Amino acid sequence: MKKLMIVYTLILLIAILFIGRLAYLQLFTDRYKLNAFNTSIKQEIIYPNRGDILDRNGKLLVSNSYSYELDVIPAKIFDDFEKNKFSKLVGITPFQFDSIIHTITSLPDYKKLLPYPFKKNISREEYARMQEQLYLFPAFSIIKRPERKYMVNSAGNILGYINEASPSYIKTDSAYYQPGDLVGIAGVEKSYEKDLRGIKGVKNWIVDRTMNVVGPYKEGQYDRAVKSGKTVELTIDFRLQELAEEMLQNKRGAVVAIDPTTGEILALASAPTINPNHYLNSKLRNELINDSVSMPTFDRALQGTYPPGSTFKVMTALAAMQMGVTTEKTTYVCKHGFRYGRMKIGCHCGMYFAPQGLERAIGKSCNNYFSEAYRDIVRKDSSNYSVGMNQWASIMNSFGLGRYMGTDLPVGNKGLIPTSDFYDNRFGEGVWNPYRIIFNGMGQGDISTTPLQMANFAAAIANQGFYYTPHIVHKVDGIPMKDSNFVVKKQTLVDPKYFGTVLRGMRNVFTMGTARRFEVKDFTQLGKTGTAQNSQGQDHSLFILIAPAENPKIVVAAIVENGHYGATWAGPMTSLVAELYLTDTIKRPEMVKRMKAGNLQGEYRRQWVNYLKRKGLYIEPLKKDSIEPKSTITRN
């Protein structure tokens, strides 16, 4: 009986070992999983065309072309894989083959059953040659991927680009993305990625033992149709964008144009400008991204923050009237500028030692008027400066200043509108007073804004008290933008009754002030110049414009870094952009020519040298005279 039990036990152990081994082979190894599926069915992923991008007038800005890519499923590379033969087929060495596979298998979150890019940008000739013998290597397949084709050479900062998804990006939507997939990295490509990417198609094929397709699996019952990405129509008028970028060549700065009746961005130029076609070349793209001097990928229109200078005086005027510290009839006496103790802020308004009203002060950009008005704002409650300071800051915030704008673009900056807490932290509670921060009233001091914010507060002034959040997309697949963030009015904290005086003052800028030389007859312009001091070099040139005065249809803000006076560069640029939009032509070709020909690279180089000197990194270039001449042999 004992012997019989031993025999039974041995038989049971052998059965258990056999079943365990079978379970291991079927459940815990990839080879048999693959054999169970791939000897009969092959799944093909069909990549959708990415959606086109158009401007507001239907001009095609971005479309698609195609490239071929060789993909590999590492788990299908078995011990009998003919590496030498395959390497010769695809034009690489066996060493390169091993290196590529090692790179793939070393990726974070590597999964051997997923397809990975093995070789990209395969030519049509290579594709035809490989396709004939690729069935011998079932681990590999060639797929056709759409890639971007830019139809224009401008607006790179708006359009953005696509690139291969990183492992961390894939994790954000692993149900859709796989290694090698292309995704939006910047601009509209990024912010509207889900609309533009489309839906991948899937085809399931019955294949024989050599992986040749026999026919569709269950007549395509489990297939999924590919769906192209949606067409995205921008609010941009490409004519304005192109003009603005051309005028900004060899300069640094930004030009932003908005339709105040809708908040639609008509132009969003940032300089140095980017040709989007350079994104398609990895070397040129990396040069753009890694340029830490001129920083072309830093969108100055959205991310650059600058003191708004005298363009901000209109905001000081509105806040002062709303807070009740001035009225439209309030006058101040300019004594060649603002004076307090030993402090003096110079002024060139031309009306000294006589009462001066608000409309003329805006037209002539009187520094004294807005310094005194800001002083009165802060000391509204003479016993507690925080009261006036914080009420002023709240009014500024209601215009979108000191806050992120909430646009449909992937980058931005909130700028700075200081509060009482800001100065309590800097100077100490109860230490600061209006005179220590007086430069804020002229848009200097601690105030900083982006060009988009400047254009937006100009839009709120044009609308006499409200604005729409600026946005870059008009329609998606023909359906107008309905997001409440972009179609609902944002009311400012300034009563509409106060805007008339400011608008008349902005008209004076063209009739009696600093913008007289680029006044036109075809439409009425309102504006304000700005010359913002810059400790690193020449002053910045700024301007805000509203046109036409009777029924504003466009506002434009511009900044040219180190461009000096507002009327030198920024003012003419805004006027020309408005002219093209309102009249469909430009009657001032000489002004356009001068804007395009302007070159400030010398100023930028000087600043860069000064920066290096401050850091102790500057190396003086050798002068020709200091180089000893090579010895010469004289022949008789």
Buried (B, 14 or more C-beta within 10 A) or exposed (E): EEEEEEEEEEEEEEEEEEEEEEEEEEEEEBEBBBEEEBBBBBBEBBBBBBBBBBBBEEBBBBBBEEBBBBBBBBBBBEEEBEEEEBBEBBEBEEEEBEEBBEEBEEEEEEEBEBBBBBBBEBEEEBBEBBEEEBBEBBBBBBBEBBBBBBBBBBBBBBBBBBBBBBEEBBEEBEEBBBBBBBBBBBBBBBBBBEBBBBBBBBBBBEBEEEBEEEEBBEEBEEBBEBEBBBBBBBBBBBBBBBBBBBBBBBBBBBBBBBBBBBBBBBBBBBBBBBBBBBBBEEEBBEEBBEEEEBBBBBBBBBBBBBBBBBBBBBBBBBBBBBBEBBEBEBBBEBEBBBEEEEEEBEBEBEBBEEEBBBBBBBBBBBBBBBBBBBBBBBBBEEEEBBBBBBBBBBBBBBBBBBBEBBBBBBBBBBBBBBBBEBBBEEEEEEEBBBBBBBBBBBBBBBBBBBBBBBBBBBBBBBBBBBBBBBBBBBBBEEEEBEEEBBBEEBEBBBEEEBBEBBBBBBBBBBEBBBBEEBEBEEBBBBBBBBBBEBEEBBBBBBBBBBBBBEEBBBBBBBBBBBBBBBBBBBBBBBBBBBBBBBEEEBEBEEBBEEBBEBEBEEBBEEBBEEBEEEEEEEEEEEEEEEEEEEEEEEEE
